């Protein structure tokens, strides 16, 4: 199970309650018993309940697109508070700009106007913007990075962050602007574009110097502009801002850590500008999820679900620019008043009775800390789910789908702590180029790890899908699907620690090197990826099906919609059986043929579209495909799903692949 033996006793941990805006607060501490809701009745997203002084709030956290539905009014008024953060721009030679950030949280310096909701119509669309895709090095001098995409909550739109400028090129404008590329005098991109009041972001950093300075500007952040490049600039990404909308400043699992004050729930930090060897390191990423700039190496990717900008690559290797972080939407409202009794802290906390008794559930969508304080000085018996990051899809036509992140679940005793929770990052997609050489990269592991005792639970990342005529698929928790050549799939259930029982995933599917050419599907946690091309008809290989979360975690308030938005994704079957699925493999690419479906390969099942069980479809290779449809679909965030491969259509050419879905950690215990 990947669990080390607990040696000896555990040390006491005293909760420190920090009020979100002064005084005392339990942040995201569990309350016992769960309060009867008195506020709005609403569904959508991942639910978190927490106290701030005597008030009890409910937050709805969206890391994938969905719907916020209000079905009944409450006793605390009809207004909700929101945070809407767009996807961050990718880095290139300048750092990526953070996604635009808009909020109306009471007392926040950037607070906008009140937002009343209604039961008529009562349905508010939530769109989560993706982070701009990174570009593996070495890169052409003139390449600009990909911007982030917009995030939306009803009428509120935050603009995607601007991509970092290429060598000698201006940073792109956006929610926050990308940093200027190195070489001579170059401007950063404009932030707060389009203009909003209060502003949603800041400008990227400028570069002013000789042609040989070769150090880019930092991407802008929600709280400050990006640092300028040489001769005297820091090249750091602009700092983001803290928005305590899902608990107090010690609440983890949502947003990023600002190491300066040691506080959490920071968002929209800019990416650091690239460095030069010799001449100086890359800039630091801005607090709030921004990735650091590289120093003769690739930049660092932004933290998922923060809207942070990606770090820039360094000179002289022209290291690759890193991906921006996906966006996030959080909606909160008051549901009651009570005195809290702390039992554990960390993540978004909710309460649900699946018929076996009331459980307290801690949901981590970003890395954080899980601390037990059950007043008995002993470990706490918990049920867990740990899912690694999904692999990225392979490039161009006939690439393989990304393998799903590892899936592990059991009941164990978790020590008092502090216990570090790591959320695996998604594997980057392979980028199309004339030689079709770029396979998808592997996702990273997720884990729960004690800082004081010998205790670890770890699930590995999914393997990247193979590319056409070049690079083989990568092994992983679930293996990546093979491209058309080489045709060998990535092996599943690969764990460096040797913990392979029970299995955490499956192998990918093989590719087809003769007509009709096709890539294999990535492996899923529940079944192998399908070989390409399968039936019916000629398509890319279907990604292996994932698994359904245990009943403990299937709270109907967090039911996923057809576009996600809740916990997990839609899967096979109907009714309750079709909800809360995770860790599906990505679909394999096709050549002049129909897409490979993500997460849809399982015995005796009816195949359908992605992101299915979290796995993304491949692009559409048919002659009828329109521009953009040949692009592979991303794995769904916080499901560990694999990214779909790009496909080749005769009308629009080859499309890029999709990135994987980030990981997830769930912990539950009796309330």
N, C-alpha and C positions, 0 to 999 in steps of 0.2 A: 504493500500500500504506500510505500515511500514514507513511512513513519518511523522515526527513530525512537528508541526506548527512552522513557522518562526516568532520569536518574535522581534519586533522592527527593527531598521536599522542594517546595516552591516558595519564593519570598513574597512577603506582603507587598501589596500595591495600594497606595492611597490615592483615590481619585482627586484630582484638582478640578474643581468646577469653575469655569470661566464664563462670565456672562457675555453675551454677544455684543452688548453696548453698555458695559459698566455693571457693577454689582456681581451677584452670583448667578450661575446658570449651570445646568447639567449638560449643556451641549447636546450630544446624541446619546446620552445615557439611557439605558432601558428603564422603563417605568413599570411597576408591578403593583396592582393589576393594570391591564391596559384600560385607558379611559374610554367611556362610552362617547362616541362622537356627538358633538352638539353643533358643529359648524356645517359647512357645505357638505353635500354628498356628491362625490366626484370620483371618476376613474381615469386611469391612464398613467403611464410611466411607472417607475419604481418608487414604492411608497416608503416614506420615512416619517416616524413620529418622534417628537422630542420636546423637551421643556425649556423655556426661557423664563426664569423666575417662576411665578405661579401659572403662567400661560402654557398651554400645550398646543403645539403647531403640527400640522401635517404638510409634508412636502411631497411633490410629485416630480421625480427626477427623470428626465428624458435624455438618453444618450443615443437613441435612434428615433427616427421620425414616427409619429403616431398622432393621437387625438386626445385632448383633454376634454372630457365630457362631464358637464354639471347636470345632475339629475334631480337635485332638491336643494332649496335654500337652507340657510343655517341661522343660528341665533346670534352670530357675531358679525352680521353685516354681509354684504354681497361683494366686497372688494377682495381681490387677491393681489399678492406681491409676486413679482417675477424676476428672473434673471435669464437673459437671452444672449448667448455667446456664439458667434459664428466660427466656422473653421478657420484655422490659422494658415497663412501662406507658407509655402516651402522655401527653404534657403537655396541659394545658388552660390555666388561669390559675396553677395550681401545677404544678411539675415532675413528670414521671413517675417512679415508683419503679423501681429496677432489679429485674430478675428474681432470684429466689432463687438462691444459689450454694452448692453442696455439693461437697466434695472429700475424698479420703482420701490426698492426696499426702504422702508421708513427710516429716516435718519442718515441714509447713505449720501455721500457728496454728489454722486451721479444720479440721484433718484429723479425719475420722471413723474408724471402725473398718476393719479389713482386709476385703477383698472377694475371697474365693476363688471361682474359676470352675471349671466342670466340663464335660466333653464329654457328659454325660448330665444334662439334655437338651442343653446346650451352646449354646442359642439365647437371646439376651437382647434384648428389645425396646428400641429407642431411639426416643423421640419428642422432636422439637424444637419447643419452644413458639414461636409467632409473637409479634412485638412488637405492642403495641396500635396501632391505626390512628389517625393524626392527624385533626384536624378543621380544615378550611380556614376562615380568618377572613373576615369578622367572625362571631363566634359568639354565641348566646344566653347571657345571664348565668348561667343555672342549669345549663349543660351540664357533666357530668363526663366525663373522658376515658376511653378504653377501656383496660382492664387488659391485661397480657400473659398469655400462656398457659403452662401447666406444661410442663416438660421432664422426661423420664423415662429412666433407664437401669436395666433390670431392676426391682429393688425400690426403687431410689432415685428420689424425686420431689422436684424443686425447684419452688416455687410461682411463678406469674407475678407480675410487679411490679404494684403498685397504680397506677391512673390518677391524674393530678393533679386536684385539686379545681377545680370551676367557680367562678365569681364568688361569693364568700361561702359556699363549700361545703367540707366536710371532704374531705381527700384519701382515696383508697381504700386499703384494707389489702391486703397481699400479701407476696411474698417480701421486698421492701422496700416501704415505704409511699409513696404519692404525696404531694406537698407540698400544704399547705392552699391553697385559692383565696384571692385577694385580697378585701378589704372586711372591715373590722372584725377581730374575734378569731375565728380559725378554726384548727382543729387539723390537723396532718398525719396521714396514714394510719399504721396500726400495721404495723411490719415484723415479720419472722420469724413470719408468719401463713400457715399453721398452725405452731405452735412446733416447732423442731428443735434438737437438741443435737449439735454446736455450732450456733449460730444461723446461719440462711441469709440474713439481711439486717437492715436497721435502719429506724427510723421516718422518715417524711417530716417536713419542717420545718413549724413552726407560724407563724401570722400573728397579731400582736397590735398593734392600732392603730386609728385612726379609720376611718370609712367611706371617706375620701378617700385613704387610703394606697395602695391599689390595687397592691400588689406581692405576688406569691405566694411560698410557701415552696418550697425545693428538695426534689426527690425523694430518698428514702433510697438509700444504696448498700450494697454488701456489706461495706464497711469502716468506714462511719460514717453517722450520721444526716444527713438533709438540713439545709441551713442555714435558719434561721428567716427570716421576712419582717421588715418594719419593726417597730419603729423602728430596731433596731440589728443585725439579722441580715444575713448575706451573700447569702441567697437561692440559694447555690450548691448544686448536687447533691452528695449524699454521695459520698465517694471509694469506688471499688471496691477490689479486691484483685488482687495479682499471683499467678498460679498458673503456675509454670514446668513445665508438663506436656508441652509440645511443643517443648522446646529451652531454651536459655539466655536471659538477659535481653536479648540483642541479636537474638534470633530474631524475624523479622518475618513477617507474613502470617497470623498467628493472634492474635486478641485485639487490643487497642488500645495505643497509645503513651501512656505517662505522661510528658508533656514535662518535668516537674520533674527526675527523675533521668535522663531520656532513655532509659527502658527500656520494653520491650514485654511482651506477654502479660498485660495488665491487663484485667479483666472486671468487669461489673456496677456501673458508675458511675451515680449518679442524675442525672436531668434538672434543669437550672437553672430556678428560678422566674421568673415574668414580671416585667418592669420597668414603670415608668411614666414617661411624658414629659409634663411635667417631673417630676422626683422621683427618678430613679435608673435605671440600666440593669438588664437582666435578669441573673440569676445564671449563673455559669459551670457548664458541665456537669462532673460528677464524673469524675475520671480512671478509665478503664475503659469508655469508650464513651458516657458521658452527653452528651446534647445541651444546648446553651446556651439559656437563656431569652431571649425577644425583648424589644426596647426599642422599643415602638410598632410592632412588626413580628411576623411569625410566628416561632415558636421554631425551633430547629435539630434535625433528626432525629438519633437515636442512631446510633452506628456499627453496621453489620450484624454479626450473629453474635458479639455481646458481651453481650447481655442488658442493655444500657444503657437508661436511661429517656429519653424524649423531652423536649425543651425546651418550656417554656410560652410562650404568646403574650403580647404586651405591650399595655398600655393607653396611649392611649385608643382605638386602632383596633380593640381586641379581636382582635389578630392570632391566627391559628390556632395551636393546639397541634400539636406535631410527633410523628411516630411513634416508638415505642420500637424498640429493636433486637431482632432475633430471637435465640433462644437458641443454645446450642452444647453438645455433649457430646464429651469427649475421653477415650479409654481408652488407657493405656500399660502396657507390660511390657518386661522385659529380654529381649534376643534374642542377646546375645553380648558379646565383649570384643575390642578391637583398638585400634591407634593410628591416628588419623585423619590424612588428608592433605587439607588444604583446597584446594578448587578454586573454589567459589563459595558464597555465603551468601544466605539469604533464603527465606521460605516454608517449607512442609512438604516435606521432601526424601525421595524414594523412588527405587527402582532397578527397572528393568524391561527385559527383552530381548524385543523384538517379532519377533525373527528376523533383524534387521539388526545386532545387537550390543547390548551392555549400555548403557543410557542412564541418566543421572542426571536426575531430574525435580523441578523446584521448582514447587509448587502454592501459589498465593496466593488465599485466600478473603477476606482483608481486606488493606487497603493496607499496604505495607511497603517495604523496600529490597532490591534485588538487586545484590550486589557480586561482581565477578569477581576472582579471585586465582590465575591459572593459571601464575604464575612465568615468564611470557614477555613481560610488558609489552606485550601486544597484545590486541585484542578477541577474544572467544570466540565461535566459530560455534555458534549456537543455533537450534533450532526453537521456535516460539512459537505460542500461541493467546491472543488477547485478545478478551474478550466484554464488551460494555457492559451496563449495567443495563436490565432490561425495563420497559416502560411499564405504568402502572396501567390497570385496566379502567374503562369509563365507568359512570356511576351509573344506578340504578333499572332500569325495564324498557326493553328495546330498546336499551340502550347498546352501544357497540362494545368489542371486546376490545383489550387493550393490545398494542402492537407489541413484538417481541423486540429485545433489545440487539444491537448490531452484532457481527459475527463476522469476525475476520481471522486468517489463519495463513500462515506462510512460514518460510523459513530465512534468517537474517541474522547479521551479526557485531554482538554487543552489546559496547559499550565497557566498560573496567574498572570505571567507576563512581565514586562511588555513583550508582545508577540508581533513581529513584523508581518504585514500582509503585502505581498507583491502581486501586482496585476500585470500579466504578460502583455507585451506590446504586439500589435499586428505585424506580420511580415510585409515588407514592401513588395509592390508589384514589379514584374519585369517590364522594362521600358523598351518599346519598339525601336529598332535602329536598322540600318540597311543590312547588317549581318545577322539580325535576328538572334543575338547572342545572349540576351539577358533573361535568365530564369527568375522566378520569384524567390524572395528570401524567406528564411525560416522565421516563424513567430518565436517569441521568447516565453520562458516559463512563468507560471504563477505559483505562489507558495504561501503557506503559513509557517513561520519560523520563529521559535522562541529565542529571545536574546539572553536568557538566563539558564536554560536547561537544554538537554540534548533531545530536541523535538523538532521534526520537520515533516510537513506534508507538501509534496511538490508535483505539479503536472507540467510536462514539457510542451514546447511549442510545436505547431504543425509544420511539416516540410513544405518548401517552396515548389511550385509546379515547374516542370522542365520547359525549356524553350525549344523552338523548332530548329533542327539542323545544327545544334550547338551543345547546350549544356543539359546534363541529365537532371532528372527530378531529385529533390533532396529528401532524405529520410526524416522522420520526426515522430512525435506522438501518434499522429496519423501521417502517412507518407504523401508527398505530392504526386499528382498524376504526371505521367510521362508526356513529352511532346511527341510529334510525329517521328522525330529522330533526334537522339537515341530513344528507343521505344521502351526502355526498362523503367518501371515505376519506382517511386520512393517507398522504402520499407516502413511499416508502421510499428508502433509499440517500442520505439527506441528510447532508452533512458540511460544516460551516462552513469547513473548510480546503480544500475542493474535491477531496479525495482520494476519488474515487468509482469507481476502477478498481483491482482488481476490486470488484464490488458487495459491500457488507457486509450487505445485507438487502433486503426487498421491501415493496411497498405493502400496506396493509390492504384489507379488503373493504368494499363499499358497503352502506348500510342499505336497509331496505324501509319506506316511509312509509304503506303501505296494508295492510289485512288480507291475510295474517297478518303482523303487524308483527314486525320482527326487526332486530338490529344485525349489522354485519359483523364477521368475525374479524380479529384483528390479524395483520399480516404476520410471517412467520418468516424466518430466515436462508436457508432452502432453497426457499421458495415463497411466493406471495402469499396473503393472507387471503381466505377465501371470502365471497362476497356473501350477505346474508341476505334471505329464508330459502332455504337450499339443499335439495336432497334428501339422504338419503331423509326424507320427511315434512317437517313444518314445524318447524324448529329455528332457533336463532341460527346465524350464520355460523361455520364452523370456522376456527380459527387456522391460519395457514400452518405447514407442517412446518419443523423446524429442520435441523441438519446433525449428522453423526456425527463425533466427534473423530478426529483422525489416529491411525493404529495405534500410533504411538510412545507415546501416553498411555493405551492401553486395557489397563492392568494388571488381570488377573482378580481380584486381591485387593481392588480397589476397585470391583468390579462393582455397579452400582445395582440395588436391588430394585424391587418394584412401587411402593413408597412412597418411592423414592430411597434416601438414606443412603450412597451411594457417590459416584462421580464421574459427573456427568451424570444422565440420566434414561432410562427405557424409551422406545423409538421403534418404528418399523415393522419388519416382518420377523420372523425367528425366530432363536434361537441368538445367536451373536456379533453378527449384523447388527442385532439389536434393542437393543443396549447402547450406553451412552456417547453419547447424543444430547443436544443443547443448542439453545437459542435458538429455541424454538417460540413462535408467537403465541398470544395469549389468545382464548378463545371469545367470540363475540358473544351478547348477551342476547336473550331471547325474551319473548313476551306470550301467556300461556296455553299455551305450547308447550314442547317438550323443550329441554334445554340445547344450546348450541353447544360443540363439543368443542375443547379447547385443543391446538394443535400438530398437528392431524390432517388438514390439507388438503394433498394432494399428488397428482399425476397417477397414476391407476390403483391407488391404495392402498385398504386396508381401514381405515376410520375406527374409532377406539377412544377410550377415556376419558383424561382428564388427571389430574395434570399430565403431558402427553404431550410428549416432547422438551422438557420444561420449561415448556410453556404450560398455564395453568390453564383448566378448563372454566368456562363461565358458569353462573349459577344455574338451577335447575329451575323453569320457569314453569307446569308442568301443574297441573291442579286437585288432583292427588294429592300435591303437594309438602307436606312438613311444615315447621314453623318451622325456619328456618336453611338449608333446602335451596334457597331462592331466592338465597342469597348466592353471589357469584362466588368461584371458587377462586383462591388465590394462585399466581403463578408460582413455580416451584421455586427455592430459594436457590442461588446460584452456578451458574446455568445461563443467566441472561439471559432467561428465559421471560417472556412477557407475562401480565398478570393477566386473569382472566375477568371479564366484565361481570355485573352483577346482572340478574335476570329478575323478571317479575311473575307471581305466582300468585294466582288469585282467592281462595284460602283464607288466604294469609299476607301478601299485599301484595307490594310491591317490596323486593328485597334489595340490600344494598350490594355493591359490586364487590370484586374481589381486587386486592391490590397486585402489582407485578411481582416478578420474581426478581432478586436482586443479581448482579453480574458475576463474572468469573473471569479469572485470568491463569495460564497454564502456560508454563514454559520448560524445555527439555530440551537436553542435549548428551552426547556420548559419554563414558562413565565412564572 
